[in-house]
């Protein structure tokens, strides 16, 4: 079981390896959104959005429910908000470090 952890982590992060998926998760961070709401916020075609939402749903990152004719999506685990925040801070720190190193050279 523990030998599978690195592989499972790789699959977890592979799911996050698409900019549109990250953006979808960011849009869902404040709360649930309908597909129409997500489409209005993103510059993508509906089939592409549905494909990416399907990948996120199968991986367990988002959950969906029906509300009449609407499909509503939400984060499946609120810790995803923390993950996105931590990754943003790490990236900002890395960029700041690189910028500082360039200034010194």
N, CA, C and O atoms as CSV, one atom per row, in Angstrom:
chain,resi,resn,atom,element,x,y,z
A,1,UNK,N,N,0.817,-1.197,0.000
A,1,UNK,CA,C,0.000,0.000,0.000
A,1,UNK,C,C,0.861,1.263,0.000
A,1,UNK,O,O,0.665,2.139,-0.842
A,2,UNK,N,N,1.815,1.369,0.933
A,2,UNK,CA,C,2.630,2.578,1.001
A,2,UNK,C,C,3.523,2.720,-0.216
A,2,UNK,O,O,3.949,3.827,-0.545
A,3,UNK,N,N,3.817,1.606,-0.897
A,3,UNK,CA,C,4.625,1.703,-2.118
A,3,UNK,C,C,3.823,2.335,-3.245
A,3,UNK,O,O,4.394,2.840,-4.211
A,4,UNK,N,N,2.505,2.307,-3.124
A,4,UNK,CA,C,1.645,2.916,-4.144
A,4,UNK,C,C,1.495,4.424,-3.963
A,4,UNK,O,O,1.058,5.113,-4.884
A,5,UNK,N,N,1.848,4.941,-2.803
A,5,UNK,CA,C,1.642,6.361,-2.513
A,5,UNK,C,C,2.313,7.273,-3.538
A,5,UNK,O,O,1.655,8.194,-4.021
A,6,UNK,N,N,3.587,7.073,-3.902
A,6,UNK,CA,C,4.178,7.950,-4.910
A,6,UNK,C,C,3.428,7.915,-6.249
A,6,UNK,O,O,3.263,8.948,-6.898
A,7,UNK,N,N,2.980,6.733,-6.653
A,7,UNK,CA,C,2.231,6.623,-7.906
A,7,UNK,C,C,0.894,7.355,-7.796
A,7,UNK,O,O,0.485,8.061,-8.718
A,8,UNK,N,N,0.225,7.182,-6.669
A,8,UNK,CA,C,-1.052,7.855,-6.465
A,8,UNK,C,C,-0.888,9.370,-6.415
A,8,UNK,O,O,-1.714,10.110,-6.948
A,9,UNK,N,N,0.180,9.822,-5.775
A,9,UNK,CA,C,0.464,11.263,-5.747
A,9,UNK,C,C,0.716,11.786,-7.153
A,9,UNK,O,O,0.248,12.866,-7.512
A,10,UNK,N,N,1.454,11.021,-7.947
A,10,UNK,CA,C,1.729,11.436,-9.325
A,10,UNK,C,C,0.436,11.563,-10.122
A,10,UNK,O,O,0.270,12.512,-10.888
A,11,UNK,N,N,-0.474,10.618,-9.948
A,11,UNK,CA,C,-1.768,10.685,-10.632
A,11,UNK,C,C,-2.583,11.884,-10.143
A,11,UNK,O,O,-3.245,12.560,-10.931
A,12,UNK,N,N,-2.527,12.136,-8.845
A,12,UNK,CA,C,-3.219,13.273,-8.249
A,12,UNK,C,C,-2.746,14.572,-8.897
A,12,UNK,O,O,-3.554,15.389,-9.338
A,13,UNK,N,N,-1.419,14.752,-8.949
A,13,UNK,CA,C,-0.877,15.984,-9.512
A,13,UNK,C,C,-1.017,16.027,-11.032
A,13,UNK,O,O,-1.107,17.108,-11.613
A,14,UNK,N,N,-1.035,14.878,-11.671
A,14,UNK,CA,C,-1.259,14.837,-13.120
A,14,UNK,C,C,-2.637,15.408,-13.449
A,14,UNK,O,O,-2.798,16.114,-14.444
A,15,UNK,N,N,-3.621,15.103,-12.620
A,15,UNK,CA,C,-4.957,15.648,-12.824
A,15,UNK,C,C,-4.933,17.167,-12.768
A,15,UNK,O,O,-5.698,17.827,-13.470
A,16,UNK,N,N,-4.070,17.719,-11.947
A,16,UNK,CA,C,-3.957,19.174,-11.828
A,16,UNK,C,C,-3.087,19.780,-12.925
A,16,UNK,O,O,-2.877,20.993,-12.953
A,17,UNK,N,N,-2.580,18.941,-13.827
A,17,UNK,CA,C,-1.618,19.384,-14.821
A,17,UNK,C,C,-2.200,20.046,-16.053
A,17,UNK,O,O,-1.615,19.951,-17.132
A,18,UNK,N,N,-3.330,20.709,-15.924
A,18,UNK,CA,C,-3.928,21.416,-17.057
A,18,UNK,C,C,-4.418,22.775,-16.551
A,18,UNK,O,O,-5.146,22.835,-15.561
A,19,UNK,N,N,-4.030,23.859,-17.212
A,19,UNK,CA,C,-4.413,25.197,-16.733
A,19,UNK,C,C,-5.924,25.393,-16.580
A,19,UNK,O,O,-6.365,26.065,-15.648
A,20,UNK,N,N,-6.716,24.818,-17.481
A,20,UNK,CA,C,-8.168,24.984,-17.379
A,20,UNK,C,C,-8.707,24.286,-16.131
A,20,UNK,O,O,-9.620,24.799,-15.483
A,21,UNK,N,N,-8.157,23.136,-15.792
A,21,UNK,CA,C,-8.613,22.439,-14.585
A,21,UNK,C,C,-8.297,23.255,-13.338
A,21,UNK,O,O,-9.110,23.340,-12.418
A,22,UNK,N,N,-7.117,23.848,-13.314
A,22,UNK,CA,C,-6.751,24.710,-12.179
A,22,UNK,C,C,-7.723,25.882,-12.100
A,22,UNK,O,O,-8.204,26.215,-11.017
A,23,UNK,N,N,-8.010,26.498,-13.218
A,23,UNK,CA,C,-8.917,27.659,-13.239
A,23,UNK,C,C,-10.319,27.265,-12.774
A,23,UNK,O,O,-10.960,28.012,-12.035
A,24,UNK,N,N,-10.791,26.104,-13.203
A,24,UNK,CA,C,-12.103,25.622,-12.763
A,24,UNK,C,C,-12.117,25.479,-11.239
A,24,UNK,O,O,-13.061,25.917,-10.581
A,25,UNK,N,N,-11.080,24.871,-10.685
A,25,UNK,CA,C,-11.010,24.701,-9.236
A,25,UNK,C,C,-10.980,26.052,-8.527
A,25,UNK,O,O,-11.608,26.224,-7.482
A,26,UNK,N,N,-10.254,27.003,-9.094
A,26,UNK,CA,C,-10.212,28.346,-8.500
A,26,UNK,C,C,-11.599,28.990,-8.518
A,26,UNK,O,O,-11.993,29.646,-7.554
A,27,UNK,N,N,-12.334,28.803,-9.608
A,27,UNK,CA,C,-13.678,29.372,-9.694
A,27,UNK,C,C,-14.652,28.713,-8.723
A,27,UNK,O,O,-15.605,29.342,-8.263
A,28,UNK,N,N,-14.405,27.446,-8.416
A,28,UNK,CA,C,-15.272,26.734,-7.484
A,28,UNK,C,C,-14.886,26.969,-6.021
A,28,UNK,O,O,-15.648,26.620,-5.119
A,29,UNK,N,N,-13.725,27.549,-5.782
A,29,UNK,CA,C,-13.252,27.753,-4.412
A,29,UNK,C,C,-14.250,28.549,-3.554
A,29,UNK,O,O,-14.476,28.169,-2.405
A,30,UNK,N,N,-14.850,29.626,-4.056
A,30,UNK,CA,C,-15.807,30.369,-3.218
A,30,UNK,C,C,-17.128,29.637,-2.996
A,30,UNK,O,O,-17.833,29.913,-2.026
A,31,UNK,N,N,-17.461,28.722,-3.874
A,31,UNK,CA,C,-18.722,27.993,-3.727
A,31,UNK,C,C,-19.142,27.368,-5.041
A,31,UNK,O,O,-18.477,27.529,-6.065
A,32,UNK,N,N,-20.241,26.660,-4.999
A,32,UNK,CA,C,-20.676,25.923,-6.179
A,32,UNK,C,C,-21.071,26.857,-7.314
A,32,UNK,O,O,-21.463,28.006,-7.109
A,33,UNK,N,N,-20.948,26.304,-8.531
A,33,UNK,CA,C,-21.236,27.060,-9.755
A,33,UNK,C,C,-21.942,26.143,-10.741
A,33,UNK,O,O,-21.685,24.940,-10.781
A,34,UNK,N,N,-22.820,26.714,-11.525
A,34,UNK,CA,C,-23.440,25.940,-12.600
A,34,UNK,C,C,-22.479,25.901,-13.786
A,34,UNK,O,O,-21.537,26.689,-13.870
A,35,UNK,N,N,-22.736,24.981,-14.685
A,35,UNK,CA,C,-21.933,24.913,-15.905
A,35,UNK,C,C,-22.044,26.235,-16.661
A,35,UNK,O,O,-21.052,26.725,-17.200
A,36,UNK,N,N,-23.240,26.813,-16.706
A,36,UNK,CA,C,-23.429,28.098,-17.384
A,36,UNK,C,C,-22.578,29.195,-16.744
A,36,UNK,O,O,-21.996,30.019,-17.449
A,37,UNK,N,N,-22.504,29.206,-15.413
A,37,UNK,CA,C,-21.669,30.189,-14.714
A,37,UNK,C,C,-20.199,29.998,-15.070
A,37,UNK,O,O,-19.480,30.966,-15.319
A,38,UNK,N,N,-19.761,28.742,-15.091
A,38,UNK,CA,C,-18.366,28.458,-15.436
A,38,UNK,C,C,-18.072,28.865,-16.864
A,38,UNK,O,O,-17.020,29.439,-17.143
A,39,UNK,N,N,-18.998,28.572,-17.777
A,39,UNK,CA,C,-18.807,28.960,-19.179
A,39,UNK,C,C,-18.688,30.476,-19.315
A,39,UNK,O,O,-17.867,30.968,-20.089
A,40,UNK,N,N,-19.491,31.207,-18.575
A,40,UNK,CA,C,-19.456,32.671,-18.640
A,40,UNK,C,C,-18.119,33.225,-18.140
A,40,UNK,O,O,-17.677,34.282,-18.592
A,41,UNK,N,N,-17.481,32.518,-17.214
A,41,UNK,CA,C,-16.225,32.990,-16.623
A,41,UNK,C,C,-14.995,32.533,-17.405
A,41,UNK,O,O,-13.901,33.063,-17.214
A,42,UNK,N,N,-15.175,31.559,-18.273
A,42,UNK,CA,C,-14.036,30.975,-18.989
A,42,UNK,C,C,-14.191,31.183,-20.490
A,42,UNK,O,O,-15.308,31.256,-21.003
A,43,UNK,N,N,-13.087,31.276,-21.175
A,43,UNK,CA,C,-13.103,31.433,-22.623
A,43,UNK,C,C,-12.884,30.070,-23.276
A,43,UNK,O,O,-11.851,29.825,-23.900
A,44,UNK,N,N,-13.873,29.190,-23.121
A,44,UNK,CA,C,-13.785,27.843,-23.685
A,44,UNK,C,C,-15.148,27.440,-24.233
A,44,UNK,O,O,-16.179,28.007,-23.870
A,45,UNK,N,N,-15.126,26.465,-25.100
A,45,UNK,CA,C,-16.366,25.902,-25.622
A,45,UNK,C,C,-16.936,24.921,-24.607
A,45,UNK,O,O,-16.193,24.336,-23.819
A,46,UNK,N,N,-18.245,24.741,-24.625
A,46,UNK,CA,C,-18.927,23.877,-23.671
A,46,UNK,C,C,-18.406,22.444,-23.691
A,46,UNK,O,O,-18.222,21.867,-22.620
A,47,UNK,N,N,-18.155,21.833,-24.869
A,47,UNK,CA,C,-17.650,20.450,-24.838
A,47,UNK,C,C,-16.293,20.317,-24.139
A,47,UNK,O,O,-16.044,19.337,-23.437
A,48,UNK,N,N,-15.419,21.312,-24.337
A,48,UNK,CA,C,-14.101,21.265,-23.690
A,48,UNK,C,C,-14.246,21.415,-22.175
A,48,UNK,O,O,-13.570,20.723,-21.415
A,49,UNK,N,N,-15.124,22.314,-21.739
A,49,UNK,CA,C,-15.367,22.473,-20.308
A,49,UNK,C,C,-15.923,21.182,-19.722
A,49,UNK,O,O,-15.476,20.733,-18.667
A,50,UNK,N,N,-16.895,20.587,-20.402
A,50,UNK,CA,C,-17.487,19.337,-19.906
A,50,UNK,C,C,-16.443,18.234,-19.794
A,50,UNK,O,O,-16.463,17.450,-18.845
A,51,UNK,N,N,-15.536,18.172,-20.756
A,51,UNK,CA,C,-14.470,17.166,-20.723
A,51,UNK,C,C,-13.594,17.358,-19.487
A,51,UNK,O,O,-13.287,16.398,-18.781
A,52,UNK,N,N,-13.196,18.596,-19.233
A,52,UNK,CA,C,-12.324,18.878,-18.085
A,52,UNK,C,C,-13.055,18.661,-16.761
A,52,UNK,O,O,-12.464,18.168,-15.801
A,53,UNK,N,N,-14.333,19.024,-16.706
A,53,UNK,CA,C,-15.118,18.761,-15.498
A,53,UNK,C,C,-15.247,17.261,-15.257
A,53,UNK,O,O,-15.212,16.811,-14.112
A,54,UNK,N,N,-15.395,16.490,-16.323
A,54,UNK,CA,C,-15.472,15.039,-16.191
A,54,UNK,C,C,-14.195,14.452,-15.620
A,54,UNK,O,O,-14.239,13.558,-14.774
A,55,UNK,N,N,-13.062,14.951,-16.078
A,55,UNK,CA,C,-11.765,14.488,-15.556
A,55,UNK,C,C,-11.660,14.816,-14.069
A,55,UNK,O,O,-11.250,13.973,-13.270
A,56,UNK,N,N,-12.030,16.040,-13.702
A,56,UNK,CA,C,-11.973,16.442,-12.295
A,56,UNK,C,C,-12.945,15.637,-11.434
A,56,UNK,O,O,-12.631,15.294,-10.294
A,57,UNK,N,N,-14.118,15.337,-11.977
A,57,UNK,CA,C,-15.118,14.561,-11.227
A,57,UNK,C,C,-14.647,13.121,-11.020
A,57,UNK,O,O,-14.741,12.587,-9.915
A,58,UNK,N,N,-14.140,12.493,-12.086
A,58,UNK,CA,C,-13.669,11.105,-11.962
A,58,UNK,C,C,-12.488,10.986,-11.005
A,58,UNK,O,O,-12.324,9.965,-10.338
A,59,UNK,N,N,-11.668,12.033,-10.939
A,59,UNK,CA,C,-10.511,12.023,-10.045
A,59,UNK,C,C,-10.892,12.378,-8.608
A,59,UNK,O,O,-10.067,12.263,-7.702
A,60,UNK,N,N,-12.127,12.804,-8.395
A,60,UNK,CA,C,-12.578,13.115,-7.044
A,60,UNK,C,C,-12.327,14.540,-6.596
A,60,UNK,O,O,-12.435,14.833,-5.406
A,61,UNK,N,N,-11.995,15.433,-7.512
A,61,UNK,CA,C,-11.733,16.829,-7.156
A,61,UNK,C,C,-13.018,17.645,-7.052
A,61,UNK,O,O,-13.106,18.572,-6.248
A,62,UNK,N,N,-14.019,17.297,-7.872
A,62,UNK,CA,C,-15.288,18.016,-7.849
A,62,UNK,C,C,-16.440,17.027,-7.733
A,62,UNK,O,O,-16.311,15.849,-8.067
A,63,UNK,N,N,-17.558,17.533,-7.257
A,63,UNK,CA,C,-18.801,16.766,-7.184
A,63,UNK,C,C,-19.852,17.555,-7.960
A,63,UNK,O,O,-19.778,18.779,-8.063
A,64,UNK,N,N,-20.815,16.844,-8.494
A,64,UNK,CA,C,-21.876,17.509,-9.239
A,64,UNK,C,C,-23.235,17.070,-8.737
A,64,UNK,O,O,-23.393,15.998,-8.153
A,65,UNK,N,N,-24.217,17.935,-8.983
A,65,UNK,CA,C,-25.602,17.612,-8.658
A,65,UNK,C,C,-26.489,18.316,-9.675
A,65,UNK,O,O,-26.101,19.310,-10.290
A,66,UNK,N,N,-27.672,17.781,-9.832
A,66,UNK,CA,C,-28.652,18.387,-10.736
A,66,UNK,C,C,-29.583,19.294,-9.947
A,66,UNK,O,O,-30.001,18.982,-8.832
A,67,UNK,N,N,-29.890,20.423,-10.562
A,67,UNK,CA,C,-30.877,21.352,-10.025
A,67,UNK,C,C,-31.795,21.696,-11.192
A,67,UNK,O,O,-31.562,22.664,-11.917
A,68,UNK,N,N,-32.829,20.901,-11.362
A,68,UNK,CA,C,-33.683,21.045,-12.540
A,68,UNK,C,C,-32.891,20.642,-13.767
A,68,UNK,O,O,-32.385,19.524,-13.855
A,69,UNK,N,N,-32.789,21.556,-14.707
A,69,UNK,CA,C,-32.025,21.266,-15.922
A,69,UNK,C,C,-30.553,21.662,-15.791
A,69,UNK,O,O,-29.752,21.379,-16.681
A,70,UNK,N,N,-30.200,22.313,-14.691
A,70,UNK,CA,C,-28.822,22.760,-14.482
A,70,UNK,C,C,-27.993,21.670,-13.813
A,70,UNK,O,O,-28.495,20.873,-13.021
A,71,UNK,N,N,-26.696,21.661,-14.160
A,71,UNK,CA,C,-25.742,20.828,-13.436
A,71,UNK,C,C,-24.873,21.782,-12.629
A,71,UNK,O,O,-24.289,22.723,-13.167
A,72,UNK,N,N,-24.799,21.524,-11.347
A,72,UNK,CA,C,-24.061,22.374,-10.411
A,72,UNK,C,C,-22.825,21.622,-9.945
A,72,UNK,O,O,-22.899,20.451,-9.573
A,73,UNK,N,N,-21.692,22.305,-9.970
A,73,UNK,CA,C,-20.429,21.707,-9.528
A,73,UNK,C,C,-19.931,22.405,-8.272
A,73,UNK,O,O,-20.166,23.594,-8.058
A,74,UNK,N,N,-19.233,21.625,-7.446
A,74,UNK,CA,C,-18.611,22.143,-6.226
A,74,UNK,C,C,-17.339,21.355,-5.973
A,74,UNK,O,O,-17.173,20.245,-6.479
A,75,UNK,N,N,-16.446,21.934,-5.191
A,75,UNK,CA,C,-15.255,21.203,-4.786
A,75,UNK,C,C,-15.685,20.008,-3.937
A,75,UNK,O,O,-16.566,20.124,-3.085
A,76,UNK,N,N,-15.067,18.885,-4.174
A,76,UNK,CA,C,-15.392,17.684,-3.408
A,76,UNK,C,C,-14.747,17.716,-2.025
A,76,UNK,O,O,-15.210,17.042,-1.106
A,77,UNK,N,N,-13.691,18.492,-1.880
A,77,UNK,CA,C,-12.964,18.572,-0.616
A,77,UNK,C,C,-12.446,20.004,-0.469
A,77,UNK,O,O,-11.693,20.488,-1.314
A,78,UNK,N,N,-12.847,20.665,0.588
A,78,UNK,CA,C,-12.454,22.065,0.789
A,78,UNK,C,C,-10.943,22.246,0.937
A,78,UNK,O,O,-10.445,23.362,0.786
A,79,UNK,N,N,-10.205,21.176,1.227
A,79,UNK,CA,C,-8.747,21.294,1.334
A,79,UNK,C,C,-8.106,21.628,0.004
A,79,UNK,O,O,-6.945,22.035,-0.038
A,80,UNK,N,N,-8.844,21.464,-1.088
A,80,UNK,CA,C,-8.333,21.854,-2.413
A,80,UNK,C,C,-8.048,23.344,-2.436
A,80,UNK,O,O,-7.103,23.782,-3.091
A,81,UNK,N,N,-8.853,24.128,-1.731
A,81,UNK,CA,C,-8.601,25.574,-1.629
A,81,UNK,C,C,-7.233,25.812,-0.993
A,81,UNK,O,O,-6.472,26.664,-1.453
A,82,UNK,N,N,-6.920,25.061,0.066
A,82,UNK,CA,C,-5.618,25.185,0.728
A,82,UNK,C,C,-4.496,24.787,-0.223
A,82,UNK,O,O,-3.466,25.458,-0.291
A,83,UNK,N,N,-4.694,23.704,-0.948
A,83,UNK,CA,C,-3.693,23.235,-1.905
A,83,UNK,C,C,-3.406,24.303,-2.955
A,83,UNK,O,O,-2.246,24.567,-3.272
A,84,UNK,N,N,-4.450,24.914,-3.493
A,84,UNK,CA,C,-4.263,25.968,-4.491
A,84,UNK,C,C,-3.538,27.167,-3.893
A,84,UNK,O,O,-2.680,27.764,-4.542
A,85,UNK,N,N,-3.882,27.519,-2.658
A,85,UNK,CA,C,-3.230,28.646,-1.992
A,85,UNK,C,C,-1.765,28.386,-1.711
A,85,UNK,O,O,-0.924,29.253,-1.947
A,86,UNK,N,N,-1.448,27.200,-1.207
A,86,UNK,CA,C,-0.057,26.845,-0.917
A,86,UNK,C,C,0.766,26.839,-2.210
A,86,UNK,O,O,1.885,27.350,-2.240
A,87,UNK,N,N,0.210,26.261,-3.269
A,87,UNK,CA,C,0.961,26.211,-4.528
A,87,UNK,C,C,1.203,27.621,-5.067
A,87,UNK,O,O,2.265,27.898,-5.625
A,88,UNK,N,N,0.227,28.509,-4.904
A,88,UNK,CA,C,0.403,29.896,-5.346
A,88,UNK,C,C,1.533,30.569,-4.569
A,88,UNK,O,O,2.361,31.267,-5.155
A,89,UNK,N,N,1.568,30.362,-3.257
A,89,UNK,CA,C,2.623,30.970,-2.435
A,89,UNK,C,C,4.000,30.406,-2.786
A,89,UNK,O,O,4.982,31.146,-2.836
A,90,UNK,N,N,4.069,29.110,-3.027
A,90,UNK,CA,C,5.346,28.504,-3.419
A,90,UNK,C,C,5.823,29.111,-4.731
A,90,UNK,O,O,6.993,29.470,-4.862
A,91,UNK,N,N,4.916,29.226,-5.708
A,91,UNK,CA,C,5.292,29.801,-7.003
A,91,UNK,C,C,5.731,31.254,-6.867
A,91,UNK,O,O,6.717,31.667,-7.479
A,92,UNK,N,N,5.006,32.025,-6.070
A,92,UNK,CA,C,5.395,33.423,-5.869
A,92,UNK,C,C,6.764,33.523,-5.209
A,92,UNK,O,O,7.580,34.365,-5.584
A,93,UNK,N,N,7.014,32.658,-4.223
A,93,UNK,CA,C,8.329,32.650,-3.577
A,93,UNK,C,C,9.426,32.275,-4.570
A,93,UNK,O,O,10.509,32.861,-4.555
A,94,UNK,N,N,9.147,31.310,-5.421
A,94,UNK,CA,C,10.136,30.889,-6.416
A,94,UNK,C,C,10.408,32.018,-7.408
A,94,UNK,O,O,11.558,32.264,-7.770
A,95,UNK,N,N,9.361,32.697,-7.842
A,95,UNK,CA,C,9.533,33.807,-8.783
A,95,UNK,C,C,10.291,34.964,-8.142
A,95,UNK,O,O,11.135,35.592,-8.781
A,96,UNK,N,N,9.988,35.240,-6.881
A,96,UNK,CA,C,10.687,36.305,-6.163
A,96,UNK,C,C,12.169,35.959,-6.018
A,96,UNK,O,O,13.032,36.817,-6.202
A,97,UNK,N,N,12.457,34.713,-5.692
A,97,UNK,CA,C,13.836,34.267,-5.556
A,97,UNK,C,C,14.583,34.392,-6.877
A,97,UNK,O,O,15.725,34.849,-6.911
A,98,UNK,N,N,13.941,33.986,-7.958
A,98,UNK,CA,C,14.561,34.078,-9.282
A,98,UNK,C,C,14.801,35.541,-9.646
A,98,UNK,O,O,15.865,35.894,-10.153
A,99,UNK,N,N,13.805,36.391,-9.384
A,99,UNK,CA,C,13.959,37.817,-9.671
A,99,UNK,C,C,15.118,38.404,-8.879
A,99,UNK,O,O,15.920,39.162,-9.425
A,100,UNK,N,N,15.215,38.063,-7.598
A,100,UNK,CA,C,16.303,38.569,-6.758
A,100,UNK,C,C,17.653,38.088,-7.248
A,100,UNK,O,O,18.624,38.845,-7.249
A,101,UNK,N,N,17.723,36.819,-7.670
A,101,UNK,CA,C,18.979,36.288,-8.197
A,101,UNK,C,C,19.384,37.005,-9.482
A,101,UNK,O,O,20.568,37.266,-9.698
A,102,UNK,N,N,18.425,37.322,-10.322
A,102,UNK,CA,C,18.727,38.043,-11.562
A,102,UNK,C,C,19.216,39.458,-11.281
A,102,UNK,O,O,20.090,39.963,-11.985
A,103,UNK,N,N,18.665,40.096,-10.265
A,103,UNK,CA,C,19.099,41.444,-9.904
A,103,UNK,C,C,20.542,41.437,-9.404
A,103,UNK,O,O,21.288,42.390,-9.631
A,104,UNK,N,N,20.932,40.357,-8.719
A,104,UNK,CA,C,22.273,40.289,-8.169
A,104,UNK,C,C,23.328,39.934,-9.222
A,104,UNK,O,O,24.520,40.161,-9.010
A,105,UNK,N,N,22.895,39.386,-10.339
A,105,UNK,CA,C,23.882,38.968,-11.353
A,105,UNK,C,C,24.216,40.079,-12.323
A,105,UNK,O,O,25.026,39.885,-13.230
